[in-house]
Every structure is written in structure tokens, then in C-alpha cells.
Amino acid sequence: MDCMIKNAEVRDAANTIKTTIKDEFASAGTSFITSFKAAIADMEGEAKDALEEFFQNSYVDLVSSDEKGIPAMVKGFGDLIEANRTQFASVDHSIAENIKKAK
């Protein structure tokens, strides 16, 4: 099985995931929150209060938090790809150094 990593391309992809794509998820989450609040704005009563509390406690952080929500998970995926790329580069360098020493 062949194993090859294109260092610059993987680095760029990881950076795109950690910034642009993460931000797109965060923006979509913010839009979702705004749309939900607009959808229930005219409601009144205990059901609305319960629904708002449920939404706040269950979905707001999930869809918008850079620390623990979907945007954070997307950034974490980019971090994982970057760490994998770094490990590949380190191993490649170590192999090259051992080959040089073997001469």
C-alpha cells in the first residue's frame, strides 16, 4: 500500500477547514438561531417559554459555539488533519536523516 502526503496541499486544506469552513458552520448556526427566534416571536405563553429554554439549552451552543459546538468539531477535524500532516513530515524527515547517516 502506498502512502504519500502532499504537504502544502494538506496544510492548505487543514487551514481552510479550521477557518473558512468552520466560519461557514458558525454562520449557518447563527442564521438558524435567528430564524428560530423569528419563527416563535409571536407566540405567547408557557409553551413558548419552555420551547425557548429547551432551544437555548439544547441547540444554541451545539450550532454556534466555537468552544463546544459543531464549529468547534469542524475546527478540531482541521487540527487533526494538520497534526497528521505534521507527523508525516516528521517521520519523513527522520527516515531521511537515518538514510544519510547510513551512508
Order of alpha helices (4+ residues) and beta strands (2+ residues): alpha-alpha-alpha-alpha-alpha
